[in-house]
Amino acid sequence: MVSCRHHSLGIPSSGLLVALLGVGGCYTGLPDQNGETAASTATEGATESATDGGSATGSASASASASASASASATDSDTGETGETGDASAPLPQTSRFPRLSHRQWENTVRDLFLLPEITGKSAIFIGDPVSGGYDNNSEKLVVSNTLWPDYQRASEELAEMVLVDPELFATLVPDVGGDSTERARNFIQTFGKRAYRRPLTADEVDRHLVVFQQGMNLGLDGSDPFAEGIRVLIQTFLQSPHFLYRVELSDVGLADDPTRIPLGGWEIASKLSYMLWDTMPDDLLFAAAEGGELDAAAGVEAQAKRMLGDPRAKQMVAAFHYQTLQVDHYATITKDPDKFPEFQESMRQMMIDETMMFVDDVVFAAQGSLADLFLSPYSFVNSALAPIYGVSGDFGDELVPTDLDPTQRAGIFTQLGFLASKASDVENDPIHRGVFLNLQILCTGLPPPPDNVPPPPPPMPGQTLRERIDAHTGKGTCGEACHGYLINPLGFSFEHYGPLGQWQTMDAGKPIDATGEFAFLGGSKSFDGAVQLAGIIAESEEAHRCYVGHLLEYGYARTPQLADNSRILAIAERSRAEDLPITGIILELTKSDAFRFRAPVEE
């Protein structure tokens, strides 16, 4: 058994890992100069205005607009020639030089490193990573804890054993290149080590690994092959090294004319690209690009990013991002009252998950669609179980197939069954949670947390609609006016035409559905009647594009957005809105940004 651990937290004491950031929380808008978000400032302004008896919506819009204008002004006046993403001389964010691989990235990397056809599944017994807001790949929260370290150690031992008991795999990874055992081990260290550490090993590192090999030759049981035992210990050493478990960025020399910008080396860029777009180690073509110096130039990075976005592995990244952003995991717990909704089957949960993920994949890749297409496309993937709920007829089977829906009733992701049914109780709609979701996840409005001990809405009175009941409990003129009356309820009520299972409805409590509303966007107050109209307004709004780009930056860069990211988010979001930039184009722009290719000096 070999352990390469040097610290109680699994962080080597060699000085390679200076720190792991501990920032948490969800992204809820562009950070302002005080480290708060523009959206939270808007909410506070709404609250203050409502308290003073003024117009909460006007104050919210003005406050958010002021913050955004300040950021945009800084971009225009301070950056000079900024290029497509507007960031050639914008300040760089402070980021970790040692982001740890997520469990998914570890699994994928082990699969590719050992040339396996599928993942091993060994991370299933790893201690779970903390997820308290944000995305599951947030490197600021991923550390090697006292509990996780033994998991890594055990996995390294099991993987080494896997290689030793498989002659074909052993021969592939440790080819006989001639010479004595030392030369064969040296070749293994140089070739396997280059892929494990995602960079060539230095001569000193090769020599030190050879010492490990030689010591390992003497650790086997009587009758074991000393050479194989040395390889066993080498594999365990590689898999427990910080250079494998972390994506290490060692570059520390700034540009001659701007020491605040440290260009990442080609090998570092290769790893950053592969873990952003594929959640795994670089492939041979990306390694070759790094070795040939192609990634030292922006054009070379762009060429590789385009190639990688065309690879099926990029679909996994896009799926994981949207799965978390859209809270698709909530679909797995959908329940409905069997007396009121006898048509609901537990199997529909997975159907709704598959429907949403197939739609996202189709929009992003097959159609090369934009954010507006994600919000507005009037089709989905339907089978014989879901078709009656959508009110469509046809010859459907068990398979989900692309199906055109009524464009007056359905538009994009938010009128699909999974979203609607997951944001509803088992007996009635839930306009509050539908409105909260749009504020937080789609518009990045910084809603404050709800107060403690909020009583539930009262039971319905005869002839009282759900909207009337919610409005009387939380709307204008109540203590919930500031958030609910102006921010949450207007958006949530736009979905009243959709029942708890997502079915279209026109009446409630014997009265026609009222799905009208008004909301203060950065571009001014907008009125709407129903979710389809609201989706169109959101698709054109500055907030939605900034929010989406901010989410993509957070997931793609595996860290929380910072103040220094504002100009990049604003520039890419404006292109997304004005040019209908494809979602793959947004991802590409993030790889072209200076925040991707450079880093700031670490503050001591």
N, C-alpha and C positions, 0 to 999 in steps of 0.2 A: 504494500500500500504506500503510495507516494502522495504527500500533501505539499503543495507549493504555496501555502498560505503564510503570510508574514505579519498579519495584523488581526486583531480580534474581530474586526468588521470585514475582513477579507480584502482590505485595501493594502497593496504592497507598501512597505516602508522604504522602497528604493527611491522615492521622490518622483516616480512617474505619475502618480495620481495625487494631485495637489488638493483636490476637493471634489465633492459631488454636491451640486446645488440642491437646496431643500425647498424650492418654491413650489407652492401648490395652488389649487383653485382653477376654476373654469375661466376661459376667455370670454369676456362679456363686453367687448368693445375695444376701441383703440385706447391705449394708455395715454392719459394726459400728462402735463408737465409735472404734476404732483404724484404720478404713479397710479392715479385713479383712472377709471375708464370714462371715455366720453359718454357712454350710455348711462353709467351710474350718475354722472353729473346731470344728465337730462332728467333722470328719475327724481333726483333730489330737487331739481328746479320745479318739477311738476308738483312735488309734495309741498314745497314752500308756497307756491302760487295758490294751490288749493287751500292751504291753511289761511292765506291772506284774503281769500275770497276772489282771487283773480282767475284767469284762464290757465288751467294746468297744462292743457295741450299746447298753447302758445308758448308758455315758458319752457316746456320740455323741448320743443322744436328749436327755439332760439338758443338754448344752452348747448344742445348737441351740435347745432350748426356752427356755433362760435368755436367750439373745440375742434371740429373737423376743419373749419376754415383756417384756424391757427396752424394745424398740421400741414394743410395743403400749402399755405403761405410759406412755411419753412422749407417745404420741398422745392417750391418755385424759386425762392430767392437765395437759398443757401447752397444748393447743390450744383448749380451751374449746369454743365453738360452732363446729363444724367443717364442717357441711354434709354432703352425701352422701359426698364423698370424704375427709372428715376432714382438710382441709388449709387451712382458712381462715386460720389463724394459725401454721401450721407453717413452719419456715424454708424458704427457697427455695434451690435448688442454684445453684452458680456455673456459668454456661453461656456459650458463645461468642455474641457479638452478630453474628457474621459467618459463619454456616455456609455452606460452599460447596455448590453444586448437585452432586449426583452425576451421572455420565454419563447415567443413565436419565432423571433429572430435566431435564438439559440438552436431551436429545433431545425429550422430551415438550413442553418449554417452547418450543423452536424450532418444533415442529409447530403448536402452538396460537397462538403469536405471529404466525406468517406465514399462519395460516388454511389449513394444508396438510391433505390427507386422511390422510396417514400420516407417520411419522417419516422423516427424511432418511437415517439410517444413518451420518452423518458421524462420530459418536463411535466408530465401530468401529475407526478408526485412531488414536484418542487413546491416549496412554500409559495403561496400566491403573492404576486406583487401588489402593493397598495394601490387602490384606485379610489381616490376621493375627489372626484371632479376631474375634468380634462380627459385625456386619452390614455389608453393602457400602455402606450409606448413612451410616455413622458419620461425622458432620461433624468429629469430633475428629481424624480421619485424612485428611480430604480437603483438600489444599492445592493451590495452583497452583505447580507445580514449574517448573524451567528447561525441562524437556522438554514439559510440558503446555501452557505458554504459546504456543509456536509452533503447536500444534494448534488452540487457540482462534483464533489470528490467521488461520490458513489457512481455517478454517471460516467465519469472519466474511466473508472476502473472497469465498468461494464462494457464500455465501448472498446477499450483496449482488448478485453477478453474476446469480444465479438470478432475483432480483426485476427487474433491469433488462432481461433478455432475455424476460420474460413480460409483454407489454402488459396483459393482463387482471389479473394479480396486481398489477402496478405501479399500475394505476388503482384497484384495491380498497384498497391500502395508502396510496396517495398521491392521494386524490381531488382533483379540481379544484374548489376551493371559491370560486373567484373571486379577484380581486385579483392582485397581481404575484407573482413567484416567491418573494419573501421571505415574503409572507403565506401562500402555499401551503406553504412549508417550515415556517413557524411552526406551522401547523395539524398537519403531520405530526409535528413534534417533540412537540407536546402530546398528540396522540392515540396515536401509536405509542410514544412515550416513556413514557406512563402505563402502558401494558401491558408494555413491556420492563422497566421498573423496579418494576412492581407498586405504583405510587403516583403521584400527580400530581407533576410537576416544579415546582420553585420558579421564580419569575420570573427569578432570576439564572441558574438552570440552563438555562432556555429561551434566554436571551440568549447564553449561552456556546455552546450547541449551534448557534445561528444563526451564530456566528462560524465554527464548524467547517464548516457548510454553505457559507458564502461562500468559505472557503478551498478547499473541495473542488471548487467550480465551476471553479477554475482548474487542476485537476490532470488533467483528461481529455486524451485525444489530440486532435489536430486533427480537426475534423469531428464530434466527439462533442457530445452535448447537455449544456451546462453545468449545467442544472437536474438532469438525471438523475445527472450525476457528483457533484453536491453531495449528492444523496440516497444515492448509493453510499457516500460517506464517512460520512454520518450513520449508516447501518445498521452499518457496520463499527465505528463508535465506540460505538453502543449495545451491540453484542454483545461488546465487549471491556471494557465498563465493570464495575467491581466491583458496581455496583447491579444488574447483570444476572447476573453469575456467582456472586454471593453473595446470600443472603437476609438483607439488612441490617436490623438492629434499632437505630434511632437514638434511640428514646425513652430519656430519662435522668432524668425527674422522678418521684421517689417519691411515695407517698400522703402527704397532709398529716399523718395520724395514724400513719403507719408508713413512714418513708423507706426502709426495707429492701425495700419492695415497689414496683417500678416497673411500672405498668400499660403493656402494649404498646398501641400505637395500632391503630385499626381496620384500616388498610392492612397493618400488620405481622401482625395476627391473621389477616387474609384469606390472606396468603401462607403463614403457618404451617399453617393449616387445609388449604390446597390441596396443599401439598407433603407433608403427613402422609397425607392421605386419597387423593390422586389422583396424587402424584408429578409435578405440573405446576403451571403458573401458575393463578391464580383465573379463573373464568369470569365472564361479564358480571353474573350475579346476585350473585355474591360481591363483585365490585367495587362493585356498586350498594349492597350492604349496608354495605360499608366507608364509602362516600361518604355514605350516609345516617345514619351513626352507630350503626347497629344492632349492630355488633360491639363497641361500647364496654360493653355489658351482657352478663352471663353468659347471659341468656335468648336474646339474639340469636345468640351463638356456638353455643348448643345447637341452635337452630332450623336454622342453616346446616349444622351437622355432621350432623344427621338427614337433611336433604335430600341432602347429598353422599354419605352412606352408602347411599342408595337409588339412586345413579347407578352405571352399569356400571363407571365408572373406579375405584370403590372396590374392585371385585373384583380388580383388578390389584394393589392394595396388599396385600390379604389373601393373595393367591396368592404374591406375592414374599416376604412375611413367613414363611409356612408352608414354602415351598420351602426357605428357608435354615434355619429352625429345625429342621425334620425331616430336613435333609440329603438332600433328594430328588435333588440332583445326583449323589450316590453311586450312584443307580440306573443311571446311564448307563454305569457301568463294571462292571456285574454280569457275571461269567463263570461257567460251570459245566463240569465235566468231561463231554465228549460221550459217553464210555463209560458213565458212571454216570447221566447225565441227558440222554438223547438227545432228550427232548421240549423241551429248552430251545432257543429260537431268539433270535438277536440282536435281532430285532424286538420281543421281549418287553420289552426295556429301556424303550422308549418307551411301550409299553402300560402298564407298571407306573407310570411317571411320570404318565401321563394318568389312570390309575385313582386315584392318590392325590390329584391336584389336583382332579379332578372330585368326589371324595368331600368334600374340604375345602370346595369351593365350595357343594356341596349342603347340607352341614351348616350352614355359616355363614349362607348367604343364603336358600336355598329353605326350609330348616327353621327358620331363625332359632335354631339350636342353640347349646348351651353347650359349655364345655370337656368336661364329662362326656359329652356326646353325641359329641364328637370321639373320646373314648377308649373308648366303650362301644357305639356303634351297630353292630348285627350285620348290616350289609349293605355292599356295595361295588359297583363298576362292573366288569362282567365281559363278556368276549367268548368266542368259540369256542376261542381259544388258552389263555385263563386258566381257563376253567370246569373242565377236567379236573384242574388242579392244586388247585383249591378243592374238587373232588369234588362239583360240582353238575351236574345234567343239565338239558337243555332245548334249545330251538331257538335257538342262538346263531349270530350271524354275526360279521363283522369289527368291528362297532361295539360299543363298551363301553356296556352298559346297566345300570341299577340292578338289583341282584339280591340277594335275601335269602339269608343264609348261615346255617349251623348255629350257633345262639347258644351251644351248649355248646363250640364250637371257635373261634368268631371273635367278637371284640369290638373294634371301632374300628380306629384307625390302625395299632396295633402288631401286629395279627395279619393285616395285609394283606401281599401277596406282596413288594412292593417293599422294605419295611422288613426283612422276614425274609431275603430273598435277598441284600440288600446287606450285611447283618450276618452273613454266612456265607462260608466259603471256597468254592472250586470243587468240593470233595469232601465237606465236613462242616460242621456248625453251628459257630458262633462265639459261645458263651455269654458270653465275656469282653467282646467288643465290644457285644453286645446289652445287657449289664449296665452297661457304661461309659456308653453312650448314655443310658439311662434316668436314671442318676445325674446326669450333667452337663446334659443338655438338658431333661429333664422334671422332675426333683426339685431341680436346682441344688445338688447335693451337691458340695462343693469338694474333689474328689479331687486329691491331689498328682500331679505327673507321674510316670510309671513310672521306676524306676531304669534306669541304662544297662546294656546288655549282658545283658538278661534272656533266658535260654535259652528256646527254644520248648518246649511240652509234649513229653514223650517219645512215641515211637510207641506205638500201642495194644498191649496184651497180649491174648492170646486170651481171649475172654469178658469183656473189660473195656469198660464203657460209656464214652462221651465224658465224662459227668459224673464218673464215678469217676476217670478219667485227669486231668481238669482239677482236681478236688478234691485229688488226691494231690500235684499240682504246685504249687497256689496256695492251697489251702484252709486250714482251721484246723489248727494244728500245724506250718505251714510258715512260711517267712520272708515270704510274701505274705498272712499271715492278716489283718492289720489292715484292708487295703483289700479284698482279694478275699473273705476268709472271711465278712465281715460286711456288705459294701456291694455289691461287684460280682457275685460268684458267685450269691448268692441270687436276685437279679433276673434274671440271665442264664439260670439253670437253669430258670426258670419257662417258658421258651420251647422246652424240649426236645421238646415234642410236634410241633414244626414243623421239617421237614427243610431242607436247604440251599436248596431252591427255594421253600420256604414251604408244602410239602405236609404234611398231617396224618400223623403216625406214632405208633404205640403201642409199638413195640419198638426196642431198641438192643442190639446184640451178644447177641441171644437173650433179653434180659431186658425186663420191662415198664418203660416210661419212668417215671422219677422226676422229677416237675416241682414237687415241694414246696419250700417255703422259708419263711424268716422274715426280716423286715426291721424295723429300728427307725425308725418314723415319729415325728413330733412328738407325735402323739396316742397313742403307745405302740407296743409291738412287735406286729406283725401277721403271722399265719401265712397261707399260701395254698398252693393246689395248682393250678398251671397259670397261664397268661397271662391267661385270662378272669377268674379270681378276682383276680389281681394288678391288672388294669386297673380293676376295681371299687374296690379299696382305694385305688389312686392317684387315681382320679376324686374320691374323698371326702377326700383328704389336703390338709392345709394347704400342704404343700410344693409340690405340683403347681400349685395355684392361684397361690401367690406367685411361683413360677418363671415361669409363663406370663404373668402380668401384668407381671413384671419384663422379660421378653423383649419384650412388646408395647410397653412404655414405651420400651425401648432402641431398638426399630425406629421407633416412631411419633415419638419426640422426636429421633431421629437422634443419640443420644449415649449414653454409658455411664451407667447409674444411679449415683446418689450417695447418701451417707448421708441427705441432706435429702429424698430420695424415699421413704424407708422407710415413713413413715406413710401416704402415698398408696398405695403398693403393697399394704400390709397391709389398708387399708380396702377397696380395690377387690377384692382377692383374697378377703376374707371375704364380700363380697356375691356374688362369683362362686360360691363354695362353698355358702353358706347359702341363697341365693336362686335358684341355677341361672341366673345372669345370662347372657343370650345373649352370644356373643362380640362381636357388633356393639354390645352394651350396654357391654362392657368398653372398647371403642374410644371410645365416646361419653363414658364417664366420664373417660377420659384427656384429652379436649378440654375438659372442664368444670373440670379441676383448676387451682388457682392456679399450679402450675408451668408450665402451658400459657399462661395469660393474663397472667402477670406474669414479671418476671425480677428477679434480685438485682443490686444495684450491683456493677460490676466492681471487684475488688480491685486496687488499684494496686501 
